Amino acid sequence: MAGRKPFGLGDLTRYPLFTPEFLAWLKQSIPPAQQDRIIYTAHIRGKKDGRA
C-alpha cells in the first residue's frame, strides 16, 4: 500500500453520487470534529511482472 488519506465530508460534495439532502443529513449526523475524516482512502500500487 502506497498511502492512506482521510476523506472528509467536504470531499464528498465533489462527486455526483450523493444528493444535497443526503449530504445535509450526514452533516447533521456526524460530529463536526469527525467530518474531515469520515472515510479513509487507500492508495495501492501494482506492477505487472510481464509473465503471461
DRENPA-623305 format. One record per atom (N, C-alpha, C): residue number from 1; atom name; x negated, y, z. Coordinates in steps of 0.001 Angstrom, whole numbers, plus 500000, padded with zeros to 6 digits. Layout:
n  atom  east  north  up
NUM  CA  X  Y  Z
...
end
This chain:
n  atom  east  north  up
1  N  499156  498839  500000
1  CA  500000  500000  500000
1  C  499102  501236  500000
2  N  499401  502149  499113
2  CA  498570  503332  498962
2  C  498950  504461  499909
3  N  500164  504469  500402
3  CA  500549  505540  501305
3  C  501997  505453  501719
4  N  502322  506228  502722
4  CA  503680  506270  503247
4  C  504024  507739  503496
5  N  505187  508170  503026
5  CA  505553  509580  503126
5  C  506964  509707  503680
6  N  507167  510615  504634
6  CA  508528  510840  505116
6  C  509373  511523  504046
7  N  510623  511164  504011
7  CA  511574  511691  503045
7  C  512720  512279  503857
8  N  512938  513568  503729
8  CA  513916  514243  504572
8  C  515249  514487  503896
9  N  516157  514972  504685
9  CA  517497  515272  504195
9  C  517447  516290  503059
10  N  516578  517276  503168
10  CA  516435  518268  502102
10  C  515969  517652  500789
11  N  515176  516591  500866
11  CA  514707  515914  499657
11  C  515850  515222  498911
12  N  516860  514767  499649
12  CA  517985  514076  499020
12  C  518785  514982  498102
13  N  518755  516275  498340
13  CA  519542  517197  497522
13  C  519008  517300  496093
14  N  517793  516845  495864
14  CA  517210  516904  494508
14  C  517708  515791  493603
15  N  518390  514817  494177
15  CA  518848  513658  493410
15  C  520371  513645  493329
16  N  520933  513385  492152
16  CA  522398  513423  491992
16  C  523099  512147  492478
17  N  522508  511455  493433
17  CA  523090  510211  493926
17  C  524158  510447  494984
18  N  524113  511593  495638
18  CA  524978  511845  496779
18  C  525830  513083  496544
19  N  527069  513015  496975
19  CA  527968  514161  496829
19  C  527622  515228  497876
20  N  527984  516475  497600
20  CA  527755  517530  498602
20  C  528454  517216  499930
21  N  529625  516582  499854
21  CA  530349  516227  501077
21  C  529574  515206  501910
22  N  528991  514227  501242
22  CA  528210  513212  501959
22  C  526960  513827  502585
23  N  526296  514695  501854
23  CA  525105  515361  502390
23  C  525465  516238  503589
24  N  526625  516902  503529
24  CA  527074  517724  504662
24  C  527356  516834  505870
25  N  527947  515677  505627
25  CA  528222  514739  506717
25  C  526913  514242  507339
26  N  525926  513915  506494
26  CA  524628  513492  507016
26  C  524007  514584  507881
27  N  524102  515821  507406
27  CA  523515  516932  508149
27  C  524161  517086  509524
28  N  525465  516823  509607
28  CA  526166  516878  510888
28  C  525817  515684  511769
29  N  525597  514535  511159
29  CA  525418  513280  511891
29  C  524000  513041  512391
30  N  523021  513564  511681
30  CA  521618  513322  512029
30  C  521102  514520  512824
31  N  520510  514268  513978
31  CA  519969  515386  514774
31  C  518946  516194  513968
32  N  518944  517525  514117
32  CA  518020  518375  513356
32  C  516554  517960  513473
33  N  516145  517476  514609
33  CA  514742  517075  514795
33  C  514366  515860  513944
34  N  515354  515127  513452
34  CA  515072  513937  512655
34  C  515368  514124  511165
35  N  515922  515243  510785
35  CA  516341  515444  509401
35  C  515190  515501  508406
36  N  513992  515771  508865
36  CA  512856  515851  507938
36  C  512204  514493  507705
37  N  512700  513452  508353
37  CA  512106  512118  508180
37  C  513139  511018  508369
38  N  514206  511085  507572
38  CA  515250  510077  507716
38  C  514922  508779  506976
39  N  514032  508873  506017
39  CA  513619  507717  505220
39  C  512110  507812  505021
40  N  511461  506688  504901
40  CA  510047  506684  504524
40  C  509917  506021  503170
41  N  509172  506642  502302
41  CA  508899  506038  501005
41  C  507539  505367  501064
42  N  507421  504267  500360
42  CA  506147  503552  500297
42  C  505588  503706  498893
43  N  504325  504026  498808
43  CA  503643  504156  497526
43  C  502754  502928  497375
44  N  503104  502099  496414
44  CA  502381  500844  496213
44  C  501736  500870  494835
45  N  500490  500534  494796
45  CA  499765  500488  493527
45  C  499463  499041  493188
46  N  499564  498738  491917
46  CA  499254  497400  491468
46  C  498341  497451  490262
47  N  497702  496351  490011
47  CA  496809  496286  488869
47  C  496967  494915  488225
48  N  497182  494920  486946
48  CA  497302  493684  486207
48  C  495897  493155  485963
49  N  495680  491909  486256
49  CA  494329  491372  486137
49  C  493955  490895  484730
50  N  494871  491012  483770
50  CA  494533  490657  482398
50  C  494816  489213  482031
51  N  495173  488397  482999
51  CA  495476  486999  482684
51  C  496913  486865  482197
52  N  497125  485905  481319
52  CA  498475  485651  480771
52  C  499265  484780  481695
end
